[in-house]
Amino acid sequence: MTKEKSVPQLAPSKQTEKNGCGTEGGKILEMSNVTHRYGDVVALDNVSICAQEGEFLTLLGRSGSGKSTLLRIIAGLEEPSQVGVLRIADTDVTGKPANQRDCTTVFQHYALFPHMTVGQNVEYGLKVRGVLEQERTKRGREALELVQLEGKYERRIHQLSGGERQRVALARALVTKPKILLLDEPLGALDEKLRMDMQIELMHLHQKVGLTFIYVTHSQEEALTMSDRVILMSGGTIAQNSSPAELFDSPVSREVASFMGFENIFSGKVLDANDNKVRFELAGFELEGTSNDTTKIDVGMEVYVGIRSEHIRLLSSSEAEHGIPCEHVESIYKGKYTDQVLRTPLGQIQARVWDTTSEVASISKVDWDANHCVVMHR
Ligand SMILES: Nc1ncnc2c1ncn2[C@@H]1O[C@H](COP(=O)(O)OP(=O)(O)OP(=O)(O)O)[C@@H](O)[C@H]1O
């Protein structure tokens, strides 16, 4: 029997309410107050997360933000420096080795056995668990059917494409029916078209098997397409924990807005904050924006405001009674759309236009709707 290692434990705290799942039941993963250091590097700083049964949860973030470390700690491949609670399916797995946790990891580089057939690779986990051959073959074929590789049972790994290899890795992980499937940048090695197709396949696979998926990626497109909930990591902490739509439309900070691609971010001074509307002053203009949490916004305080380029309206001199004056700087052609760069008293503004026939010479002002202007207190 494998010896369980002792890990320093912190007293469980009330952090569970902050981890995105609330206090109700149905949690398949509960993890609180996890800190992890590699020597002097703090890879995770007092992080608490949870996952609901059947949820597609994504850990999103730049390289080095700590997402793989978090996944490896859940899998039991890394032992945290400190941990409060670490439970999978109501079992305390603190200090338990990877093979005693009800989860399986799929890696970017497949980690398949090259000398085995597809079928042998998929059934490997069943073989080491002592499942008899007939049952193994049945379950192996079922798992291959799930990933649409039923005809490739006898193939060798080197006879498969990158996308097919990743599907074999998925089938191999699913065949043992873990409670949680952990996926560490599984589409990272595939070309763009295949990656987009596989996103849809993974989404359908998740719906079909109903397992909890915890998915690591640095791609916001992958996170937004597939997830029920996204945890954005930054510098070993959680920057935002919300639905994909909230993350995209209502970033909680300038840092999140910048990561999520808000092209126009300025700082202004609050004049008034009521319900979710905030009036602020910026370069002598009185403007209005929207905040999800005005309790943190006081009159006179400095706030950040973010507007996506697609929400900037370009006004020609004939229609421009209101708005902010601008001068056209340059047009950047992007195929499906064109980005117009404009000089304004607020600073440079980027506007996205889909109409390639629009006349840039006549642009004299810009404006936007208050509900597309996100106000952030940090
Ligand atoms: N084995 C290690 N030894 C020392 N430092 C490490 C080790 N693994 C990770 N780190 C450091 O810990 C921090 C978090 O790394 P981690 O791999 O978890 O980030 P990540 O968000 O998954 O990045 P990536 O997307 O590049 O994989 C980084 O600063 C990284 O350099």
The ligand as an ORCA input file, in Angstrom:
! r2SCAN-3c Opt
* xyz 0 1
  N       8.917     22.618    -11.332
  C       9.012     23.937    -11.137
  N      10.066     24.485    -10.513
  C      10.147     25.821    -10.285
  N       9.198     26.707    -10.662
  C       8.117     26.218    -11.287
  C       7.959     24.818    -11.575
  N       6.782     24.639    -12.209
  C       6.227     25.855    -12.329
  N       7.016     26.809    -11.777
  C       6.746     28.255    -11.685
  O       5.478     28.395    -11.008
  C       4.700     29.415    -11.622
  C       3.365     28.827    -12.072
  O       3.630     27.858    -13.085
  P       2.481     27.022    -13.793
  O       3.138     26.012    -14.697
  O       1.527     26.532    -12.798
  O       1.782     28.150    -14.668
  P       0.817     27.997    -15.905
  O      -0.172     29.091    -15.767
  O       0.299     26.619    -16.009
  O       1.790     28.290    -17.129
  P       1.854     27.598    -18.595
  O       0.595     28.012    -19.302
  O       3.076     28.192    -19.197
  O       1.943     26.120    -18.373
  C       5.565     29.993    -12.733
  O       6.234     31.130    -12.238
  C       6.540     28.888    -13.039
  O       7.754     29.411    -13.557
*
